[in-house]
Amino acid sequence: MSGVHGKDSGLGRRTLLRAVGASGAGVLLSAAAPAAWAAGAPRPASVTAAATGSEAGRTRVHVLVVDGCRPDEITASGTPTLAALREAGTWFPQARSLPVMETIPNHVMMMTGARPDRTGVPANSVYDRALGRVRTLDRPGDLRFPTLLERVRELGLTSASVLSKEYLYGIFGDRATFRWEPEPIVPISGHAPDHYTVDALIAMVDAADPDVCLTNLGDIDRMGHSDLTGTTLRAARQAALLSTDRQVGRFVDHLRDRGLWESTVLIILADHSMDWSLVWKTVSGTRILAGDTELAEHMVVAQNGGADLFSWTGPDAGRSAALARAAALLEAHPGVLSVHAPAQLRLGPEAGDLVAYCAAGWRFTDPYVVSNPIPGNHGHPASEPIPFMVTGGSPLVRKGHTSSEPARTVDVAPTVAGLLGLGAPDGGYDGTARTAAFTG
């Protein structure tokens, strides 16, 4: 990598680092002003000796999210790099995504170690009562819980985010010491292709060498959304898996070439998996409630593919009875798996008043039957199983191990924090440090 330099960006206490990616293209990385991370405590020798220029004892942690990947899709023939990394580290075959099984809340859980009733981020899409409309949770202020990205500064460490999706870049804001704004963006999908994302990740390593880095690779997820049934375009899905696998290989090879692999712990997981539905297997919560005049007038639906979030906007006096009627109508409809109060799923008030899951092989489409034409969806229990491995060249990683522990997305933060010696946030973690992945 060459051509790295600081630049006054006019962004207050932020500067820009311009780097040249592996493809030769320019990559623009934003960074907090030096004082923002230099003010932290001295880096503990058990974690890193970078301040003295020595690599002895340093541990780098990369959390790499292969968005939308199913655990059964990691195979020696289809994803050889990921399969080899799985065999070289610790694999958690019982791993699960958590409600709502969508991208934004599960990335937030990874970085906070807290459930949505504490973070304020229960789904991708919610009804915003203050604005009186449904919107995406893509604003920094939507996340009300501290993340690893800023908390590692307590140890004098730096963090980075390399996020392929615009709404992820939005909700994490400037919490990381260094970050990359995704580009180029694919129209409609709102994400940068994995090749460009890994270009940025490689440039991030070369320009900033962060202690902790969160990366999202979005191609597998976006291909999954376009597949008609999960089988009709199977060749395209396999091509996306292989392509992402090769990008992961590029990154690993770069770490090896730079001599950084032996100090790296690599946590690879998905935020959710994917479920597919045939064109006629759709459920519209709006239409189900349309026959009840009061519900039709006062119930707003935020559709999240495999989950619908219902918010009552009528008078408080009629709330309980209205919600009971709505739940009964929904539960009786074909394709609806279950209906829950948000508190049952630890989702918090932002999730509204009722949460409905569709059954496997179905999808929600609201407010109209044609509102969700995407056959590949997630958000419901069918999309809970995820790949989850702890691997890397660090001697701390337990090699060739399979653990029966029920690892979850919310376990990432306490696992990384335990590895670095970072204390828990106020109120503690909701997740569990997966110490089975480490030696000693």
ZAVEXSE-469277 format. One record per residue: x, y, z of N, C-alpha, C, O, CB in turn; residue in three letters. Coordinates in steps of 0.1 Angstrom, whole numbers, plus 5000, padded with zeros to 4 digits. Atoms other than C-alpha are relative to their C-alpha. Glycine has a CB too. Example, Ala and Ser with C-alpha at 12.3 -4.5 7.8 and 13.67 -1.06 7.14 Angstrom:
BEGIN
500949885000512349555078500950125000501950125007499050005012ala/499149895000513749895071499250115008499750225009500450054986ser/
This chain:
BEGIN
500849885000500050005000500950125000501950135007499050005012met/499249875001501250354992499150115000497950104997501050004988ser/500849885001500050704992499150035011498050095009499249994987gly/500849974988498650735027500450145005501550175007500149895011val/499749874994498351085041498750055006497650025003500550104989his/501149944993496151285064499550124992500350184984500450055014gly/500649895008493851545050498950075009498150015015499349964987lys/501049934993491851825066498749994992498550044981500450155002asp/501350035007488251725057498950105003497950104997499549865004ser/501049914997486352005073498949935009497849985010499450064988gly/500950084992484651735095500250025015500149925023500049864996leu/499849984986485551885128501249925005502349945000498849975009gly/498950074995487651645148500249874993500749774998499749965015arg/499750125009487851395119500950044989500950154984498749944995arg/499249985012490451365092499849894990499149794994501550015004thr/500150105011490651165060501449944997502350014996499450054988leu/498850075005493250905051499749954986498749884984500449885010leu/500150055014493650835014501049894998502249914999500150124990arg/499150115002495050495006499749944986498749974980499749895011ala/500250065013495550294975499749855003500549785009501350014991val/500450144998493749954976500849914991501649954983498549994997gly/499250115007495049624963499850014985500649974977499649875005ala/500349995015493349694929500650124994500550134982498550004998ser/499449885005495150024926499050125000499450234998500449984986gly/501049894999491950224931500250075013500650025023498649944999ala/500049924988491850504956499049965010497849935006499950154997gly/501050044990490150424989500150115011501250145016500349865006val/500149894991489050705012499549955014498449905015499150114995leu/500350054986489050625050499950125008500850215008501049905005leu/500149894990487850875076500549955013500449835017498550055001ser/499450034987489550885110499750115010499750235006501549984998ala/500149914989488951045143501350085001502450024998499749935013ala/498849924998491451325151500949935010500449865019499750145005ala/499150074992494551185167499750005015499949905022501450044998pro/500249984985493751325202498849915005498849875016499750145003ala/501250084996490451115201500449865005499749815013499050004989ala/499650134995492350795205501350005008501549915016500249904989trp/498749994993495750905219499750035015500650015023500950104994ala/500349964986493951025251499749885009499649895021498950095000ala/500350124993493250665261501149965009502250015009499649894991gly/498950064991495150465287501149944992500849904981499449915010ala/499050075008498450315277499649864996498949795004501349995008pro/500450135004498050005257500649895009501949895011500449974985arg/499550104991498449705280500949904992500649874981498949925007pro/499050095007501449485271499449874997499949814987501349985009ala/500650135003499249175272499250004987499049904981499149965011ser/500849995012497349315243500850044988500849984977498850105002val/499249955011499749515222501250085005501150155015499250084991thr/498949924997503149665222500350104989501450144986501349925003ala/499949925012502449875191500650145003501350204995498750014993ala/499549864997503250205209501550015000502150114998499550045014ala/498649995000506850105211500649944987501849944985500649915012thr/499650055013506949965176500349855000500649804989501350074996gly/499850144999507149605188498749934997497749985001500649965014ser/501250085002504749335177499949895010498849825011500149934986glu/500050104990505549115207498750015008498550125014501250005008ala/501250004991502249025225498850064994497850065001500450065012gly/501249935005499949215202499049904994499349804988500450094989arg/501150075006496549075193499150094992498650194997499249925011thr/500949925008494549205164498749914999498849794997500650034986arg/501250075001490849105162499250064988498950174988499150015013val/500849975011488849105130498749925001498749805001500749984986his/501450065001485049045130499550014986499350124981499050065011val/500450005014484048945095498749944998498549825001501149924991leu/501450055002480348915087499749964986499750054977499050105006val/500450055013479348705057498550015000497849915003500649864996val/501449974998475948855055499149904992499349884980499750154995asp/501050095007473048615048500549864997499749794990499650064988gly/499550135003475148305047499449895009499349925021501649995001cys/500550114992473747975059501249915004502149904996498949924992arg/498950084996475947735079500349884991501449844989499849955014pro/499850125008475347445055500650044986500949954978498749944997asp/499449955013476647665026501650015001502250034991499550134996glu/498550014998480247645040500449864997500349785006500450065014ile/499650145004481647345022501450014993501850124989499049944990thr/498750015005485047235010500050034985501050094980500749875002ala/500149975014483947264973499550134997499950204987499249894993ser/500749875004481747574974500750125006500750225000498649995005gly/499349894993483647784999501349955007501449945019499150075011thr/498850074994487147635003500750085010501350025020500949974989pro/499349924991488647925021499350005014500049985024500250154995thr/500750004988485947955047500049865007500149845019498550044998leu/500050134995485847575051501449975007501449915017499849894989ala/498750024994489647565057500250085013500850035022501150044990ala/499949924988489447845082499149945012499549945023499550154998leu/500850074990486647655100500749895006500749875019498749954994arg/499350124995488747345103501350045008501749975017500549924988glu/498849954993491747555115499750075013500650115020500850094991ala/500349934988489847715144498949935008498949805008499550144997gly/501150064992486747655166498750044993498450154990500050055014thr/501349985007483347605150498949985010498949895018499949894988trp/501250014991479947655167498849964991498150054986499850135007phe/501050045009477447445147498650045006497650044998500049864998pro/501349974994474547545171499850155000498950205007499949955014gln/500149854999475047925165498750054994498149994985501250064992ala/501349945004471948145161500150154999500850215007499049955009arg/500349865001470948485150498950035011498249935015499650054986ser/501149974990468548665175499050104994499250174984500750065012leu/501149925004465248845171500350155000501050205010498749985008pro/500650055012464549015149501249974990502150044990499150114993val/498950055008466748815125500350084988500250034976499849854997met/499749905011467749115104501450055002502150035012499050115000glu/498649955000471049285095500350105010501350085018500350064986thr/499749894991470949605115500049955015501149975022499150114999ile/500050034986469949465149501149905004501649905015498749945005pro/499050104996472349165148501450054999502250015006499849884991asn/498749945000475349375138500150095013501250095019500250094988his/499949924988474449605167500249915012501049945021498650085002val/499750094989474249305190501449955001502049935011499049884999met/498650045001477649185178500950105007501850065015500449984986met/499149904995479249515187499750055014500550125020500050114991met/500449954986477349585220500049895010500249915022498650074999thr/500250114991476749245235498750015008498549955018501249995010gly/501249974994473349375244498849974991498949984979499950145005ala/501250035008469749275233499350134996499650245002499149915008arg/500649885005467549525215499250085010499050205008499049964989pro/500749924990465549625246500950095007500550185015499349915010asp/499049914994468749785258500750094989501150214992501149925007arg/499349925011470249915224499050094993499550194988500649914990thr/500949925008467050055209499949974986499350044978500450155001gly/500050045014467549865177499449864998500249774999501550014994val/500650145001465049575173499949944986499749824985498750015006pro/500350055014464749545135500650104990501250204994498549994998ala/499649905011465749705102499050114999499450234998500149934987asn/501049905003462449885098499050005012498549905017499249964987ser/501049984989460150025126499150114997499450204988500850025013val/500949885001457250265130500650105010500650075022498649965004tyr/499449894991458750585144498850095004498250164996501050094992asp/501249924995455950735166500250154999499350224997499749955014arg/499749855000457651075168499850064986499250174984501450035005ala/500249955013457651105130498749964994498350024984501249944991leu/501250055005454450915124500149924987499249934978499150114998gly/499850085012455950685097500949895003501749895012500550104989arg/499050115000457850365091501350054994501350114984499449884993val/498749965005461550415086501049895003500849815012500450145005arg/498950084997464850235086500850055011501050175012500949984987thr/499249964989466950245117501450014995502349924997499949905013leu/498749985007470050395100500650135005501550184998499850004985asp/499449884995470850695122500949975012500549885020498950105003arg/499250034988473650705148499350015013499549945022501250105000pro/500849984988471150835174499149895003498649885014499350124999gly/500950124997469050515170500749905009500049835016499749944987asp/499350104991471750315188500450075013501250175013501349954992leu/499849934987471750415225500949925010500749945022498650035006arg/499250084991474250165239501550014995501750014983499549855000phe/498649995004478050185239500549874992500049764996501050025012pro/499550115008479849955213501549985003502250065009499750024985thr/498550035000483249785212500850114993501950144997500349874995leu/499249915009484250035185500550125007501650175004499150044988leu/499549884992484450325210500649955013501550025019498950105002glu/499650044987484950125242501549965000502149965011499149905005arg/498650055000488349985231501050115003502150095006500349934987val/499149894997489750335235500450015015501450075018499350134996arg/499650004985489650275273501349935002502049955012498949935008glu/498850074999492550045266501150064992502250014991499949854996leu/499049945009494350285243500149944987501149964980501350015007gly/500050075013493350075213499250084990498450174993499549865002leu/500849945011491950175179499149894994499349774995501050054990thr/501050085006488950035160499850054986500150164982498749995008ser/500349965014487750035124498749934996498349835002501149964990ala/501250065006484549965105500150014985500450124979498750075005ser/500050015015484449855069498749934996498649814995501349924994val/501350055001480749815062499450024986499350134981499150065011leu/500449995014479349735028498650064998498350114987500049864994ser/501449955001475749855035499950145005500450175016499149905007lys/500249864996474750215037499350025013499750105021499250074989glu/500649984987472450165066500849965012500750015023498649935000tyr/499050034989475149995087501050115002501350155013500749874996leu/499149894999477550275079499250125008499850195016500450054986tyr/500749894994474750515090499849985015500050075023498650014994gly/500450024986473750355124501350005009501250045020499349875002ile/498850004992477350305136500750145000501650165008501049894995phe/499449864999478250665127501550005001502249934994499350075011gly/498649984998481650775138500549935013501549985019500450145000asp/499650074988481950525167501449944999502249945008499049905004arg/498650065002485050355152501050114998500750224993500049914987ala/498849915002488450525152500150034985500450154981501349955006thr/499949995014488650465115498849944993498349844998501349944995phe/501150075007485850395090500150034985500750134981498750055006arg/500149995015485150355053498650024997497749945001500649874993trp/501449985005482050495036499949914988500749934978499850154997glu/500150095011480850225012499950064986499050154985498949905002pro/500149955014481450294975500849904991501849854996500550154999glu/501349955006480550224948498849935005498949815008500150004984pro/501350064995476950154958499249944988499050014978499250105008ile/500850065010474949914937498650055002498050055013500049845002val/501449954999471550074929499049905005499249785002499550054986pro/501150084994468549934948500549935012499949935023499449914990ile/499550084989470649704969500650085012500650045023501049904995ser/499449924989472349984988501349955006501549985018499050035010gly/498750054994475649804992501150014990500950014978499849855005his/498850005008479149804979500449854998500449775007501250085006ala/499650145002480249474962501249965008502150045012500449984985pro/499050054991482549254982501550034995502350055004499949855002asp/498649975005485649314959500450145005501550155010500049994985his/499649874995485549684968500150015015500950085020499050104994tyr/499950004986484849615004501349955005501950005014498849925006thr/498750064996487849395007501250094996502250095003500249864995val/499049895004489949654988500150105012501250135016499650074987asp/500049904989488949895016500549945013501350015020498650065002ala/499550064988489649645043501549985000502250015010499349865002leu/498550015001493149575030500650145002501750155008500349944986ile/499449864999493749955027499950045015500850115020499250094991ala/500149964986492449995063501149935008501750005017498649955005met/498950074992494949735076501350074997502150105006500149854995val/498849945003497749905057500250145005501250195009500250004985asp/499949864996496850265066499950025015500550115020498950084993ala/500349974986495650225101500349885010500649915022498550035002ala/499750124992496349865114499250005013499850015024501549995002asp/500849994987493449875139500149885008500449775003498550034996pro/499950124991493349655169498749924999498749805000500150055015asp/501350065001489649575164499350054987499350174985499050025012val/500649955013487849585130498749924998498749794998500949994988cys/501250075004484249505120499850024985499850144980498750065008leu/500249995014483649425084498849924996498549815001501249944992thr/501250075006480449335065500249984985500550084978498750095003asn/500050045014480449155032498649974996498049875001501049884997leu/501450005002477049195016499549924987498349914985499550134998gly/500450065012477149004983499149875001498149864994501249964992asp/500750134999475848664995498550045004497649984998500649915011ile/501349964996472848835012499250064988498150024986500150115011asp/500749945011471949044981499749904989498649914983500950114994arg/500350105010472148744958498949915006498049874998501249914997met/501150084994469948544983498750074998497650004997500349985014gly/501349935001467248814981499449994985498250004984500250145003his/500550015014467048774943499749864995499149854984501050074991ser/500250145005466948394941498549975002497949995012500949905008asp/501450025000463448284932499549905011498549925017499649954987leu/500450104990463347984955501149955009501049865017499249884994thr/498850054994466847924967500649884992501749834995499749955014gly/499650115008467147654940500050044985500849994977499249885002thr/500249975015466047804906501250084995501650074984498850084998thr/498849935004469048034906501249955008502150035012499850165002leu/499050064991471247804926501450024995502450055003499849855002arg/498649985005474247844903500450145003501650165006500049984984ala/499649864997474148224908500350015015501250085019498950094996ala/499850004986473948164946501449955003502250005011498949935008arg/498750064999476947934944501150094996502250105002500149874993gln/499049915006478848184923500250125010501450165012499550064987ala/499949894990478148454950500849955012501750025017498750055004ala/499350064988479348224978501549984996502450025004499449865003leu/498650025003482548134959500750134998501950155002500149924986leu/499349865002483248504950500350065014501450115016499050094993ser/499849954986482848604987501249925006502049985013498850005008thr/498950084994485048314997501450044995502350055003499749854997asp/498749955006487748434973500450135006501650165008499950014985arg/499749874994487548784988500649985014501550055019498850095000gln/499550044987488048635023501449954999502349995007499149905007val/498650055002491048455009501050114997502150105002500049904989gly/499249895003492448774995500550075013501650115015499350114991arg/499749934987492248935030501049925008502049975013498750035007phe/499150094993493848635047501450004994502450005002499449865001val/498750005006496648615022500750135002502050135004499849984985asp/499349884997497348985027500550015014501650065016499050124998his/499450004987497648945064501249915002502149955009498949955010leu/498850094999500048655059501250074993502350074998499749874992arg/498949945007502048855034500650125008501850145008499550064986asp/499649894992502249145058500649955014501150035021498950105003arg/499550054987503348915087499150035012499550035023501350065003gly/501049974990500148995106499149885004498449895015499150124996leu/500950114998498448665105500249935014499249895020500149894989trp/499750074988500148515135499550085013499550025024501549985001glu/500549924989498848795157498550034999497950115006500750135001ser/501449975003495248785143499049895005499349775003499850024985thr/501250094997492048635158498950054991498650174990499650025015val/501049975010489448615131498749945004498649815004500549964986leu/501450054997485748585141499250014987498950134983499450075012ile/500849995013483648495110498649945004498549835009500749924989ile/501450054998479848465113499150084991499550164983499750035015leu/501049935007476648575097499150075010499050035021499249904991ala/501049934992474048815110498749935000497849955009499850144995asp/501250085002471248585098500249914988501249934981498750094998his/499950085012470748315072498950044991498550164991499949855003ser/500949965011468148305044498949894999499249775000500750024987met/501150095003464748145037499350054987499350174985499049995012asp/500649975013462948135003498649965000498249865006500849944989trp/501450025002459348154994499550004986500150084978499250105008ser/500650005013457348074963499150124999498750185009499249874997leu/500649875002455548364947498650015007498250125011499850024985val/501349994994452148274961500049985015498949995021499149894994trp/499950024985453348204997500350135007501450155013501049895003lys/499849864994452948565009498950025010497849975009500050114990thr/501049964990451148705039500150155002501150215003500349935014val/500149864998449949065042499350035013498150015014499350074988ser/500649974987449349165078498950114998497950115005501050055010gly/501049895003447549485065498749944995497749985000500650094990thr/501350055005445049275046499349915010498149905010500349924987arg/500650084990444549035074499150085010498050045014501049925008ile/500749914990443449325097499050094993498350165000501050085007leu/500849915007441549505070498549995003497750085002500249994985ala/501550024997438149355079499650055013498450065015499749855000gly/500449944987438249505114500350154998501450204997500949945011asp/499949865003437549875109501050085009501850165004498750075000thr/499149934990439349995141501449964998502350044998499549965014glu/498650045002442449785134500550064987501750104986500149844999leu/499649955012442549895098500450155001501350194994498949984989ala/499849864998442450255109501250045009501950145007498850075005glu/499049964989444850245139501249905001501949925011499350015013his/498950094999447349965132501050034989500650024977499649865001met/498949985011450650045113500949885000501349835011500750135003val/499150125001452849765100501450044995501550114984499349904991val/498649995005456649775097500449874995500649785003501050065010ala/499750145006457549485073501549985000502350064995499449994986gln/498650044999460849305079500249864994500849784999500550005014asn/499850125007460649025054499349885006498249845003501449974999gly/500650114993460048735077499350035013498849955020501149905003gly/500749954988458648945105499350134997499750224990501150035011ala/500849875000455949215108499950065014499749985023498649974994asp/500149934987456049475136498750094999498650174990501250085003leu/501349935000452549615144500050105012500350075023498849905002phe/500149894990452049945162498650065000498050094990501050114997ser/501349944998448750065176500150155002500950205010499349935013trp/500049855000448050435170498750065005498650185005500350054986thr/501349954995444550455184500050045015501150055020498949894998gly/500149954986443350565219500549895009500349775007498650045003pro/499450104990445050395249498949915006499149805009500750085011asp/501150084994441650285262499749884992499249784998498850095001ala/500450125008441150045233501249924997501049824989499350054988gly/498850075004444749925231499949845003500149764993501250065007arg/500050144997444449595249499149914992499549804987499749985015ser/501050085008441349475232500449994986500249894979498650065002ala/499749995014442549585198501249904997501249834987500450144996ala/498950095002445849395202499649865001500249774994501150045011leu/500450144999444149085214499249954987499449844983499049985012ala/500750045012441849085183501049994989500949894981499050114996arg/499050015011444849155160500849875001501049814991500950125001ala/499250134998446848865175499249884996499749794990500549995015ala/500850125003443948625171499849994985499949884979498650025007ala/500150005015443448725134501349964994501249884984499650144995leu/498850035006447048695126500449855003500849784993501250095006leu/499650134997447648365144499149894992499649784990499849975015glu/500950095008444648205125500350004985499749924978498650045003ala/499849995015446048295091501149914995502149905002500450154996his/499050095005447948045070501350084997501350194992499549944987pro/498749945002451648125068500650085011501750115011499950094988gly/499549934988451848295102500449905010499649815014498950105006val/499450094990454048105126499550035014499149945021501549994999leu/500349964986453448295158500050155001500450234993501149945010ser/500149854996452648635174500550025014500249945023498550054998val/499349984987454548785203499850155004499750244996501449964999his/499849874995454549085225501550034999502349945002499550025015ala/498549975002457949265219500849965013501949925011500250154997pro/499250034988458949215256500349855000501449815006499150045012ala/499750145000458748835251501349974992502049874995498949924994gln/498850015008461548875225501150095003502150094996499650014985leu/499049914996463449135243500350114990501550144987501349945005arg/499849905011462849395216499850145004500350234997499049964989leu/500249864996461849705235498950074993498350024984501350074998gly/501249925005459249975227500150044986499150064979499850125008pro/499949965014460750065193499449894991499149934979501550014997glu/500650105009459349735180498550014999497949934992500449865006ala/501549985001455749855185499349915011499849905022499649964986gly/500950074991453049645201499849854998499549775007498650065000asp/500050145003453049305184501049974989501450054981498649964995leu/499150055010455549105164499549864995499349775003501549985006val/500450125006454448835140501149944992501850014984498750024991ala/499050075008456748575125499249924989498149864992500849905008tyr/500650095010455948395092500649865001501749855007500250064986cys/499550135000456448025088501149984990501250064980498949894998ala/499050035010459347875069499349994986498349924985500849875003ala/500650015014458747915031499050104997498350094987499549864998gly/501049895002456548225035500750135002501950135007498849985010trp/499549874998457148595036498950105002497850084997500950054988arg/501049894999455348905047500250104989501350124984500250075014phe/499949905010454549175022498950115004497750095003499749954986thr/500949894995453049505036500650134995501850154994499949995015asp/501450014997451249725032499249934989498049904991499550145001pro/500750065011450349564998500549874997501749835000500050104988tyr/499650135004450549224983501350004992502149914992498949934992val/498949985008453149354959501250085006502250115000499650064987val/499049924993455149544985501449935002502450005002499550055013ser/498750074998457749274990500149894990499749774992500049945015asn/499850105011458549094957501249915002501449824994500050074987pro/498850084999461748954971499849865006499249855017501050085010ile/500350144996461648574974500949965011500549875019500149914989pro/499150044989464648544997499950105012500150225010501550004995gly/500249914988463948685032500649945012501049825013498550025001asn/499650044987464948665068499250085010498550175006501550015002his/500749934990463748795101499249915009498849945020499150114994gly/500850104993461848485112500849885004502049875000498849954991his/499250104995462948175130500749914990501849854993499249915009pro/499450085010463747985098501450054996502249984991499149994988ala/498749945004466648225093500950025012501950105012499850144994ser/499249994988468148185128501449934998502449995003499349935011glu/498750075001470947925120501050084993500850134981499949864994pro/498949935006474248095112501349935001501549865011500150155006ile/498650054998477848005106500750095011500450215011500850004987pro/499349934989480048105136501349935002501349825007499150025013phe/498750064998483748035138501050105006500950225003500649944988met/498949914995486748175157501349934995501649814998500050015016val/498850065007489948115137501150115000501050215007499649954986thr/498949915001493148295127501349945004501449825008499750125009gly/498750054998496848255131500550025014501549965018500950074991gly/499649984986497048365167500149875008499249795007499050105007ser/499950124991498248105192498949995010498849885017501449995007pro/501150014990495348195214498849924995498049885003499550155002leu/501150075006492948025189500149855002501149795000499850044985val/500050144999491947675197499849934987498849964980498849955010arg/500050055014492547475166499249874999499249785008501549974995lys/500750125003490447205150499049955010498849835013501049894998gly/500950044990487747215176498550044996498350134989500350085013his/501449975002483947195174499350015014499549925022499349894992thr/500649984987481947335203498549994999497950044989500450145006ser/501450025000478347245212499350125006498150125008499649875007ser/500649884994477847585229499150074991499350084979501150095005glu/500949935009474847785216500450144997499850245002498650005007pro/499549875003476848075203498950094993498150044985501350004992ala/501049915006474748385193500850134996501950155000498950035010arg/499449875004475448715176500450095012501350165011499150074990thr/499849924988475248885210501249965008501650035017498850005009val/498850054993478248685221501350064995502350045002500049855000asp/498749955006480748855199500750105009501950095011499750064986val/499449904992481249165220500749955013501849985016499050115004ala/499350054988481948985253501149904997502149905005499049925009pro/498950085004484148735235501250084997502350055001499749914988thr/498849915004486349015220500550075012501750095014499550104989val/499649924988486249215252500849915010501849965015498850055007ala/499250094992487448915272501449974995502349965003499349875002gly/498750025006490248855248500950115002502150105004499849974985leu/499249884999491449215250500150055015501050135017499450114992leu/499949954986490949255288499150125002499450205011501450035003gly/500949894999488149505284498849975009498249865007499450054986leu/501150034991485549525312498750014994498650074983500150095012gly/501450005005481849495307499450145001499950225010499149905008ala/500749874999479649805301499150005012498849905018499250034987pro/500949994989477249935327498849914998498349904987499550155001asp/501150105001474649665334500449874995499649784994499050064991gly/499550135005476849395320499649964986498950044979499649895009gly/500350055014476549195288498749905001498549845011501249924994tyr/501050105001473548995277500549874993500049774994498850054991asp/499450115006475848775257501049935009501349985020500750044987gly/499050084993478448515268501349994992501349964981499449865003thr/498750025006482148515261500249854996500149775005501150055009ala/499850135005482848205240501449955002502249954992499549984985arg/498650034997486048105258500449864995501649834995500250005015thr/499750145005485847745244500850024987501549924983498749924997ala/499249985013487447895212501450035003502250054993499350124992ala/498749964997490647985230500849905008500249825016500050145007phe/499250094992493547795245500250065014500050185016501449984993thr/499849954986494347815282498750035007498850075018500950124999gly/
